[in-house]
Structure formats: C-alpha cells, structure tokens
Amino acid sequence: MTLLLLLLSTASAGVKRDVRDAEEAVRTGDFGIAHRLATRAVASGRLPPAWEARALLARAEADATRETEPAAVLGAVEDYRRALSLEPELPAAGVQTVLANALLARAREASPEVRPALLEALVGVRDDVPARALLCDAAPPERVEAACGAVLEAAERAERPEPGFARAAQRLVLQQLTSGDPSRATDTLDRSHALLDTWRARVEAAGPDEEAELLGPALDRAAATLELARLTVDLKDPARAGDALAALEARLAASPEDPGLLLAVARLHVDAATRARQGLFERERGGAEVPPAERTPIEMAALDHLVKARPLLERAVGVSPTSLDAWLALRTVLEQLGDLEALEAVQTELDARMGR
C-alpha cells in the first residue's frame, strides 16, 4: 500500500510538472510544446481541479496564439470556459485578451457562415459594447432586433461612455422602420439620445483630461450617427420629410462615401417608388380604371426613383460590403427594375453572407 501511494504521488507530481512546464512554455513562446504538455496533463485524469484549470488555461492561450483555423480558436474558448468553471478565481485576464484578439482576427477573415459563431464566442469571452456591436453588424435581418438591442442594453449598463453603441442603435432603428414600426424606432432614438446626453454631462463634469479629449470627438461622431437615424425616421413623416430629405442630401454631398447616408437616401427613393405604385394598386383594387395618361407619369416617377437608388446602393455595398441591409435593399431595387442578371449575382452574394 505504501509503495502504491508513493507511485501515485510520484505520478501526480510528474503531471503537475507538465502543467508548470506548459505555463513556462507559453511565457517563452513555445506554444506547440505548451499545447502538448497541457494536453498530456489534462488527459492523465490525475489532476486536482485547480491544476486542471491551469492546464486548460495554458492550452487555451497557446492555441489562441498559434492556431489560425476558426475551429481551433473556438476550441481554445471552450478550454477557457472549462478552466473558469473549475476554478472561478483563476487569474485569466491575460488569456481573455489573447482569446478576444484571436477571435477578432479570425472573424475578420472568416466566411459569412462562420463569422457569427466567432463573434458569439467573443461576446462570451468579453461581453462589452464593442464586442456586441460587432455581433450586431453581422446579424441577419431576423436577428437585428435581439443583437442590436443587446448593444443598447449593454451601453446602458456600462460604467464608462461607449460611443460605439450608436451604430447599433442606427441599425436597430432602420430595422424597426423596415418592419413598419416607426413608434418603436422613435423610442429607440429617444433612449439613445438620453444615454448620449448622460455621458456628455458625465464627461463635462469630470473636467478636461486625456480621456475627455478622446471621448469628446467619439461622442460627437455618435451624435452624428444618431442624427442620421433621426432624419431617416423623419422621412416617414410627411410633415418633416422635405426638410429631412434636404438635410440628408446635403450630408451626402459632403460625405459621398458614407455607407449609412448612401443607404438612407437610397431607401428614401425606394419608399417613394413604393408609395407611388401602392397608390395605383389601391385605386385599381377599389375598381377604378387608371387611364394611361395618369398611369404613365406615376410609373415613370417610380422608375426614376429606383434608377436613382441603384447606384447609391451599389456604392454602399462597395464601401461597406458587410452591410446586409444595403445588400437586401439592392436586391429589392433590382427585383423591381427587372435586372435578372444583376439580381442573380446579388442573391448569390447574399446567400453566401447569410450562410445559406
């Protein structure tokens, strides 16, 4: 019995040495060695929970640093999560940063069907406004409400100003407008402006310092983004549509490559074409016969709006190829214009980006 205990103790000491050596290999940049030692230690089944957590954390950091395949990086995230479940107080801030950077790098170059999983994992590792904003950017239309709404909620919980939330708020507003819910879009804007006002007051109260110098311009950019969203909402109100259109066109002339402005003005043209054709449809559905002298100018006006929208949307997807909203709007325009060849190309692009 004594010999058996001695052998077990010796074996346990050897496995723990593997863990310490794996951690040292990570520190010296020998990530392949670190992976092998940590894997051997975990596979032994002889580690106490705290030591197994250390081995998993070492392997997570090694794999996140050396691996380029998304599946391997996601495996490192699983090691990280398991390590913290075994030892919640384990110092893991450094590994968290390594994982977050690896996930961001892989997400930027991943295919559209893989990118959401990487961004979901990023939010699991670093649940903050910038991470959730990226997930909002990549969300398909049916998930915009949840993904972008979560950004606004995270911003409201944040201890420091997070101006990056404004882009997510803008996309949420556009989705709510597209879904025919302008009152919710207005509520989202009011909520966002209130949050921005709170942050401005906090920064001003803190007085001038280095952080204020950085946050000031960022808050200004956030305000401009929310103002663009507000103008898009105003376009739905006949009493304010004219002023909103003039303001949007002036901003587009000043920033002709701004994807948000390109999409907003294009949507204005699409909405105008839709309203014109809807008027014809409702008259005919009511039994009225619209004479060609009336129909032709309406049809030509609708066509003119679609023709104007198309180049704006083509520029928008060129400047911001990850914008699903711009691709979907371009598909709608091409469908109405009847350009089947271009429509097929856009649909192929959409299918790839939405993982179909």
Beta strands, then each sheet from edge to edge (+ up, - down):
end
